[in-house]
Amino acid sequence: MKYESNLTQALQYMEDSKEEFLSMLGDQVTDKAVEKAPKDSERLANSMAFTVNAKNGEMKSGTTDKGWHGHFSELGTENQPADPWLTPAFIEITKEAEATVQIAFRKKNTYKAGRRR
């Protein structure tokens, strides 16, 4: 029996699809952060956004100018204890990242286990 690996193709697919994967993760982090954001103001939840730099393999998530005050609740102030919402959202989604990538592979139907011949 000979084992045939598709590792090279899988790695190339990942490289070619990096922006798509990072965008999927950005959507998930943003949705989770909106869910966890303090509810006293919809402005913070509505200001969530993310950017993707596929070349560097980066996805950055945070608030736009309308949510400039978000770091006060995330980190706390001298007079207000921290009430983190963005960091926990990111941690939760990071744990799910592998499943997200696997789903994307299955959708593209390009991820197949190595075969024995």
ZIDAVEN-V276501 format. One record per residue. N is the residue number from 1. RES is the residue in one letter. SS is DSSP state (H for helix, E for strand, C for the rest). PSI is psi in whole degrees, -180 to 180 (none if undefined). Layout:
# ZIDAVEN-V276501
n res ss psi
N RES SS PSI
N RES SS PSI
This chain:
# ZIDAVEN-V276501
n res ss psi
1 M C 140
2 K C 137
3 Y E 128
4 E E 120
5 S C 147
6 N C 23
7 L H -43
8 T H -46
9 Q H -40
10 A H -43
11 L H -39
12 Q H -40
13 Y H -43
14 M H -44
15 E H -45
16 D H -28
17 S C 12
18 K H -45
19 E H -41
20 E H -45
21 F H -46
22 L H -36
23 S H -39
24 M H -44
25 L H -39
26 G H -43
27 D H -43
28 Q H -43
29 V H -44
30 T H -46
31 D H -44
32 K H -39
33 A H -39
34 V H -42
35 E H -38
36 K H -12
37 A C 148
38 P C 139
39 K C 1
40 D C -16
41 S C 123
42 E H -18
43 R H -39
44 L H -50
45 A H -38
46 N H -10
47 S C 3
48 M E 139
49 A E 166
50 F E 157
51 T E 151
52 V E 133
53 N E 89
54 A C -34
55 K C -41
56 N C -3
57 G C 38
58 E E 144
59 M E 123
60 K E 133
61 S E 143
62 G E -155
63 T E 156
64 T C -175
65 D H -30
66 K H -21
67 G H 29
68 W C -26
69 H C -2
70 G H -32
71 H H -22
72 F H -45
73 S H -35
74 E H -46
75 L H -17
76 G C 170
77 T C -177
78 E C -34
79 N C -3
80 Q C 126
81 P C 155
82 A C 142
83 D C 73
84 P C 140
85 W C -38
86 L H -45
87 T H -48
88 P H -36
89 A H -45
90 F H -43
91 I H -44
92 E H -45
93 I H -35
94 T H -38
95 K H -26
96 E H -1
97 A H -41
98 E H -43
99 A H -38
100 T H -44
101 V H -42
102 Q H -40
103 I H -44
104 A H -41
105 F H -45
106 R H -39
107 K H -38
108 K H -13
109 N C 32
110 T C -13
111 Y C 109
112 K C 140
113 A C 153
114 G C 152
115 R E 149
116 R E 143
117 R C none
